[in-house]
Amino acid sequence: MERSDFHRHSAEALEHLDEKLGDLEHERLDVDLAGDVLTLTFADGARFIINAHSAAGQVWMAAGTTAWHFDYDPSSGTWVSKRNGDELMQTVAATVGKKLGMDLSL
């Protein structure tokens, strides 16, 4: 993927997550997008980090002791982990939803 395409697609994904998760922002969740790093901070001090890793051409996510590397799939317009087939938006919804004790859809 061309670097400019990577930056466009990764920025769209991070901005979408910032907007949707920002709507949930309250005393249990703080959402902060700074450049290409989205930090989700929970009331208990836990942090989930989602960032665009331009050198690898991937979006990376770290949540607790688990990490994912997502590649852009142009045929579906989604970010998918080659390791296990997880999709970025579904993975974020599941992990954040579990942490907050609620069902999320992104």
C-alpha positions in Angstrom: 0.0 0.0 0.0 1.3 3.5 -0.8 2.3 5.5 2.3 -0.3 8.2 1.5 -3.1 5.6 1.3 -1.9 4.1 4.6 -2.0 7.4 6.3 -5.5 8.2 4.9 -7.0 4.8 5.9 -5.4 4.7 9.3 -6.4 8.3 10.1 -10.0 7.5 9.1 -10.0 4.5 11.4 -8.5 6.3 14.4 -10.8 9.3 13.9 -13.8 7.0 13.7 -12.8 5.3 16.9 -12.2 8.6 18.6 -15.6 9.9 17.6 -17.6 6.8 18.6 -15.7 6.1 21.8 -15.6 9.8 22.7 -19.5 9.6 22.7 -19.1 7.1 25.6 -16.6 9.2 27.5 -17.6 9.6 31.1 -16.1 9.0 34.5 -15.1 5.4 33.5 -13.4 6.2 30.2 -11.1 8.9 28.8 -10.4 9.0 25.0 -7.5 10.9 23.6 -6.4 11.0 20.0 -2.9 12.7 19.6 -1.6 12.4 16.1 -1.6 8.7 15.2 -2.1 7.4 18.7 -5.4 6.8 20.3 -5.2 6.2 24.1 -8.2 4.9 26.0 -7.8 5.3 29.8 -10.2 3.6 32.1 -11.1 4.6 35.7 -9.0 1.8 37.1 -5.9 3.2 35.4 -5.8 0.6 32.6 -4.9 1.9 29.2 -5.6 0.5 25.7 -3.4 2.0 23.0 -4.3 1.9 19.3 -1.8 3.5 16.9 -0.9 3.7 13.2 2.5 2.2 12.8 3.6 3.6 9.5 6.9 1.7 9.2 5.0 -1.6 9.4 2.0 -0.3 7.4 -0.3 -1.6 10.2 -2.6 -0.4 12.9 -1.5 -1.8 16.2 -3.6 -2.3 19.3 -2.5 -3.2 22.8 -5.1 -4.0 25.5 -3.9 -5.4 28.7 -1.6 -8.4 27.9 -2.9 -8.8 24.4 -1.7 -7.2 21.2 -3.0 -7.1 17.6 -1.4 -6.0 14.3 -4.0 -5.1 11.7 -3.4 -4.9 8.0 -5.7 -2.9 5.7 -7.8 -5.1 3.4 -8.8 -3.0 0.4 -11.5 -5.5 -0.8 -13.5 -5.0 2.4 -12.2 -1.6 3.5 -11.4 -2.9 6.9 -8.3 -3.5 9.1 -7.8 -7.3 9.7 -5.3 -9.3 11.7 -3.5 -11.8 9.5 -2.7 -13.9 12.6 -6.3 -14.7 13.6 -8.7 -12.8 11.2 -9.9 -10.4 13.9 -11.2 -7.1 12.5 -10.2 -3.8 14.1 -13.6 -2.3 14.9 -15.1 -5.5 16.2 -12.0 -6.1 18.3 -12.1 -2.7 19.8 -15.9 -3.0 20.5 -15.4 -6.3 22.2 -12.4 -5.4 24.3 -13.7 -2.0 25.4 -17.2 -3.3 25.9 -16.0 -6.1 28.1 -13.9 -3.6 30.1 -16.9 -1.3 30.6 -19.4 -4.1 31.1 -21.5 -3.1 28.1 -22.3 -4.1 24.5 -20.6 -1.8 22.0 -21.0 -1.5 18.2 -18.5 0.5 16.2 
